[in-house]
Amino acid sequence: MFKVSSMAYEVPLVSGHYAHRFIDFMEERGISQQALLEGTRLESILSDSRQNLLSMKQVITLMESAQRFLEDEQAGFEFGQQLDLQGHGLLGFALLKQKDYRELASMVVQYLRVSLPIMDMQVSCSGEEVRIKLCDVWDFGALRPFIVQIYMGSIYALTSLICRQADFEFDFPMTGSKAQWQRLAPNRTLSFSGKCNQVTVPLSGRPARDDNESLAYYLTRARCREDVQESDHMEVVARVREQVIKYPGREGTLERVGERLGMSARSLRHHLKLAGVSFHDIRTQVRKTFATRYLKETSMPLHKIAEVLGYSDQASFTKAYRGWTGETPGDIRRAFSQSQNR
C-alpha cells in the first residue's frame, strides 16, 4: 500500500539539482539532453535553474524517458554511486566525530531522506548488525527496480566511508551478469529475489578509513566539486515541502514543521530565506494544490476541505482560495462539473 494521495504527485518536492546530475550521467552515455527531454515537457523547468523543484510525476516522467535509451542493467546503481552525497558538509562532520555504527547508519538514513525524498528507510539493529531497509512511498510501477538501484548505489557510496563490508539484498531478480555487479560493488555481498530491499552493515570490523585526516581529506575533495552551501538550503526547502505535504492542516505550521525537523522556527526561516523562498509561500502552494484537487476530483464538502487544510471555518478557506486564484471554491467545483458533463 502506498502512503500518498494522487494529488501529492503534482507537488514540487525533489531538487532539480539531482535531475541535472542525472542528465549529465545520461550524456556520459551518449544520450543528449535534447533526446532525453523530448516529449517530457520538462525543458522549461530544467533550463531555468538547478534550484527548481520537480514533482514526483515529473521525476517519473524523466526516469521513464531514460529507460528508452539505457541498455546498462546496472545504470541506476552506478548513478546512485556518483551522486557525491558524501560531500555534504554536515554529514562529513558527523562521520568525523561519530564512532558508533548504529548512529552512523541513522545519519546515512536521515541524510538520504533529506537529499532524495523518494523512498523511505527504516533502521534496525539485531545482534552485531545494522539493517537499512527501503520502504515504498510512491507507486513507481516498472520503474521501481531502477529507483531502488539508485538508493542502493547511494547507500553503497556512504557506507563505504565507514566500513569495508556490507550485504545488499534486492527483492527483484538479477539483471545483467554477476561479474558486472561485482565490478560496481567489489567485496560486497549482493543477493537478488529476496524478501525486501535492504543493506546489512556489520557493527564490528575494520573501518573503511582508519584516521580522521584521510576521511577529512576525502570529504573535502568531494565537497569541492559543487557549491554545497546552496544545496544545503535547497535540501531544507525539500524537507519543509515534504512535511507540509504530510501535514497540510493545523500540524503544518512553521513551528510544528521546525520541531519535526529538529530546528527552531528562526533557523528554519533563515534557511528558507537564503534559498529565496518563504514558509508562507511553500504552505500556500501545497494548500492550493490540495484544495484544487479536492474540489475537482472529490465530492468532499467545502467545510471538510477547510478543516483538512487547517482553516477555522469554510468562510476563511473561501477567502484564502479566492486570494490565490481569483475564484471561489464553489466556482471551481461548478466549472469543473459543467466541463465534465459536456
VOBA-715314 format. One record per residue (C-alpha): x, y, z. Coordinates in steps of 0.5 Angstrom, whole numbers, padded with zeros to 4 digits, always signed. Each point is the difference from the previous one (the first is absolute). Layout:
N
XYZ/...
***
This chain:
342
+0000+0000+0000/+0003+0007-0002/-0001+0005+0005/-0001+0007-0004/-0006+0002-0004/+0000+0001-0007/+0000+0008+0001/+0007-0001+0003/+0003-0002-0006/-0001+0007-0003/+0003+0004+0006/+0007+0002-0002/+0005-0004+0005/+0007-0002-0003/+0005+0005-0001/+0002+0001-0008/+0007-0001+0002/-0001-0007+0000/-0004+0000-0007/+0006+0004-0003/+0005-0005+0003/-0004-0006-0003/+0000+0004-0007/+0008+0000+0001/+0000-0007+0002/-0004-0002-0007/+0004+0005-0004/+0006-0004+0002/-0003-0006-0003/-0001+0004-0007/-0007+0002+0002/-0001+0007-0002/-0005+0005+0005/-0004+0001-0006/-0001-0007-0002/-0002-0002+0008/-0004+0006+0001/-0004-0001-0007/-0008+0000+0002/+0001+0000+0007/-0002+0008+0001/+0006+0001+0005/+0004+0004-0005/-0002+0007+0003/+0000-0002+0008/+0007-0003-0001/+0003+0005-0005/-0001+0006+0005/+0004-0002+0006/+0002-0006+0004/-0004+0003+0006/-0006-0002-0003/-0004-0006+0004/-0003-0006-0004/-0007-0003+0002/+0000-0008+0000/-0004+0000-0006/+0006+0004-0004/+0005-0005+0003/-0003-0006-0002/-0001+0003-0007/+0007+0002+0000/+0002-0007+0002/-0005-0004-0005/+0004+0004-0006/+0006-0002+0003/-0002-0007-0001/-0001+0000-0007/+0008+0001-0001/+0003-0004+0006/+0003-0006-0002/+0004-0001+0006/-0004-0004+0005/+0004+0003+0006/+0000+0007-0002/-0005+0002+0006/+0005-0003+0005/+0006+0004-0004/-0004+0006+0000/-0001+0000+0008/+0007-0001+0001/+0002+0006-0004/-0005+0005+0004/+0006+0002+0004/-0005+0000+0006/+0006-0001+0005/+0003+0007-0002/-0006+0003+0005/+0004+0004+0005/-0005-0001+0006/+0001-0008-0002/+0007+0000+0000/+0001+0004+0006/-0005-0005+0004/+0004-0006-0003/+0007+0003+0002/-0003+0000+0007/-0005-0006+0001/+0003-0006+0002/-0006-0004+0001/-0002-0004-0006/-0007+0000+0002/+0000+0007+0000/+0004+0001-0007/-0006-0005-0003/-0005+0005+0003/+0004+0006-0003/+0000-0003-0007/-0007-0001+0000/-0002+0007+0002/+0004+0003-0005/-0003-0004-0005/-0007+0001+0002/+0002+0008-0001/+0004-0001-0007/-0004-0005-0003/-0008+0000+0003/-0002-0005-0005/+0000-0006+0004/+0000-0001+0008/+0005-0004+0004/+0000-0004+0007/+0006-0001+0004/+0000-0006+0005/+0005-0004+0004/+0001-0007+0001/+0006-0003+0004/+0006+0002-0004/-0003+0003-0006/-0004+0006-0002/-0005+0000-0006/-0002+0005-0004/-0007-0002-0003/-0003+0004-0006/-0007+0002+0000/-0005+0001-0005/-0004+0007+0000/-0001+0002-0007/-0003-0005-0006/+0005-0001-0005/-0002-0006-0004/+0005-0003-0004/+0005+0006+0002/+0000-0003+0007/+0007-0004-0001/+0003+0006-0003/-0001+0004+0006/+0002-0005+0005/+0006-0001-0004/+0002+0008+0001/-0002+0000+0007/+0005-0007+0001/+0005+0004-0004/+0000+0006+0004/+0000-0004+0007/+0006-0004-0003/+0004+0006-0001/-0002+0003+0007/+0001-0007+0004/+0007-0001-0004/+0002+0006+0004/-0001-0003+0007/+0001-0008-0001/+0003-0005-0005/-0006-0005+0000/-0007+0001-0002/-0005-0005-0002/-0005+0002-0005/-0007-0003-0002/-0005+0001-0005/-0007-0002-0001/+0001-0001-0007/+0003-0004-0005/+0008+0001-0002/+0000+0004-0007/+0007-0001-0003/+0006-0004+0002/+0002-0001+0007/+0007+0002-0003/-0003+0007-0002/-0003+0001+0007/+0007-0002+0004/+0003+0005-0004/-0004+0005+0002/+0000-0002+0008/+0006-0004+0001/+0001-0004+0006/-0008+0001+0002/-0005-0006+0000/-0005+0001-0005/-0007-0004+0000/-0006+0000-0004/-0007-0002+0000/+0000+0001+0008/-0006+0002+0004/+0002+0007+0000/+0005+0005-0002/+0005+0001+0006/+0007+0001+0002/+0003-0003+0006/+0006+0003+0003/+0005-0003+0005/+0001+0003+0007/+0007-0003+0000/+0006+0000-0005/+0005+0005-0003/-0002+0007-0001/+0000+0002-0008/+0005+0006+0002/+0004-0001+0007/+0001+0007+0001/-0004+0007+0000/+0005+0003-0004/-0001-0005-0006/-0007+0001+0001/+0000+0007+0000/+0004+0001-0006/-0005-0005-0004/-0006+0004+0002/+0004+0007-0001/+0002-0002-0007/-0008-0003-0001/-0002+0007+0002/+0004+0004-0004/-0004-0003-0006/-0006+0004+0000/-0003+0006+0004/-0002-0004+0006/-0003+0006+0004/-0005+0002-0005/-0002-0008+0000/-0001+0000+0008/-0005+0006-0001/-0004-0004-0005/+0000-0006+0004/-0003+0004+0005/-0006+0002-0004/-0001-0007-0003/+0000-0002+0007/-0005+0005+0002/-0005-0001-0006/+0000-0008+0002/-0002+0002+0007/-0005+0005-0003/-0003-0006-0005/-0001-0005+0006/-0003+0006+0005/-0004+0005-0005/-0004+0002+0006/+0001+0002+0007/+0006-0004+0001/+0004+0003-0006/+0001+0007+0004/+0008+0003+0000/+0001-0002+0007/-0003-0007-0001/+0004-0002-0006/+0006+0003+0003/-0001-0005+0006/+0000-0006-0004/+0006+0002-0004/+0004+0002+0007/+0000+0007-0002/-0002+0007+0003/-0005+0004-0003/+0005+0005-0001/+0005-0004-0003/-0005-0003-0005/-0002+0006-0002/+0007+0002-0001/+0002-0006-0005/-0006+0002-0004/+0001+0007-0001/+0007-0002-0002/-0003-0005-0005/-0004+0006-0003/-0007-0003+0003/-0004+0001+0006/-0004-0005+0004/-0007+0004-0001/+0001-0001-0008/+0002-0007+0001/-0006-0002+0004/-0005+0005-0004/+0003-0004-0007/-0002-0007+0004/-0006+0002+0002/-0002+0003-0006/+0002-0007-0004/-0004-0004+0005/-0006+0005+0000/-0001+0000-0007/+0001-0008-0001/-0005-0001+0006/-0005+0005-0004/+0001-0003-0007/+0001-0008+0002/-0005-0001+0006/-0006+0002+0003/+0002+0002+0007/-0004+0006+0003/+0003+0006+0000/+0000+0001+0007/+0004-0007+0001/+0005+0002-0005/+0001+0006+0004/+0001-0004+0006/+0005-0005-0003/+0004+0006-0002/+0000+0004+0006/-0005+0005+0000/-0004+0002+0006/-0006+0000-0005/-0003+0000-0007/+0000+0008-0001/+0007+0000+0002/+0002-0005-0005/-0004+0003-0006/+0003+0007+0002/+0007-0003-0001/-0002-0004-0006/-0002+0006-0003/+0006+0004+0001/+0004-0006-0003/-0004-0001-0006/-0005+0006-0001/-0006-0005+0000/-0003-0003+0006/+0000-0008+0001/-0007+0000-0002/+0001+0003-0006/+0006-0005-0002/-0004-0006+0002/-0006+0002-0004/+0004+0002-0006/+0003-0007+0000/-0006-0003+0001/-0003+0003-0006/+0006-0002-0004/-0001-0007+0001/-0007+0000-0002/+0001+0003-0007/
***
